[in-house]
Amino acid sequence: MIDGDKIVEVGSHGQGADVVIDGAGKIVLPGLINTHTHLSMVLLRGYADDMLLQDWLQKKIWPCEMKLTPEACYQGALLGSAEMIMSGTTSFLDMYFYMEDVGRAVKETGLRAVLSYGIIDLFDQAKAKSEQEKSRKFFDYVRSLETPRIQFAVGPHAPYTCSAETLLWAKDFAEKNKVLDHIHIAETRKEQADFQKERGSRVVEYLDKIGALSNRMVAAHCVWLTKSEVITLARAGVSVAHCPASNMKLASGGVAPLPEMFDAGVPVGLGTDGAASNNSLDMLETMKICALLHKAHRWDATVLNAQKTLDLATVDGARALGLQDQIGSIEVGKKADIIALDMHAPNLNPIHGKETVVSDLVYSASPGNVDTTIVDGRVLMTNRHLNTIDLEQIRQNASKIAEGLAQ
Ligand SMILES: [Zn+2]
């Protein structure tokens, strides 16, 4: 039972409700939480694949991103929102450019989001000032939206694109304003090797030394970590957004040490990363890829089971974003962020009993099975019909923009 934006009762009778959604043959779940993405990057989906990372960035992605406009990011965010709603994601943590326009799109589509402007100062003091100013302006913008559904995070892109001053400014800003500090850490072996060569310490050691780590930090990737760096992250209270599909597609090499993170008590959530490096925003697929990657990597089928993988995409993701009191599970008092999957589909049958349903969700489910998506008590999708988005119109607009970007 939902009243306003909250869950007020959990049961099956539904008595006294104004509107009843028939759940027969459906599995009801907390909405999935994507803890790291770049929503508007859906515009670059499929544009450049199967390339070496540096070529991919320098020859394809960065030249395209130079041509981005506020309108492009707005339309990209609408398309990305449609994909999220249709694949059961209800909350996400984002980092990109023209974030006011992303915020406008998210406000319209009804999703829950924590949004950050990607700060890149390239160790230039003047640029650092202007980037910090842009982030501050975006902070004011998010406040002006006056909805707890959309929150701000400060977003220093990475330790190799931001000066120590900017990283510390971000930590400070996050602390003062009680917001998240969203960053990419130790994504590739090259990043780790360059750090050791140029600064004589590993990436997390460096961040620890300058005092940039905090319990407000959500660090995407964290692929190339030693055990002692995992402990350092745990001590500082840093959360990790694990992006297995992106790491595999970009051949980051290595695998984020999830079992060690669990042992050390690091909060871990799952992310898709941007659609240019995935190429979807599908969290159901991300769960499966995550579980399989760690089994294959450790030669151990028990290393990550279906229940823990589902937790990563729900309750654990909420904890990674510091939103565990609000989202991540279906409980009285929490926000009504709920999805329902139709269990009549052939890929979800037969059902061997209640205890195997979690396996079905992680290893067999696909976005087409998501029937209903509710965020903040509002039904954003009914029987796969989007209620807040004109999909055909958005598809046309996004195609036109993508054509311009690729030229
Ligand atoms: Zn990213």
Boltz pocket constraint, residues with backbone or C-beta under 6 A from the ligand:
constraints:
  - pocket:
      binder: B
      contacts: [[A, 36], [A, 37], [A, 38], [A, 184], [A, 220], [A, 273], [A, 274]]
      max_distance: 6.0
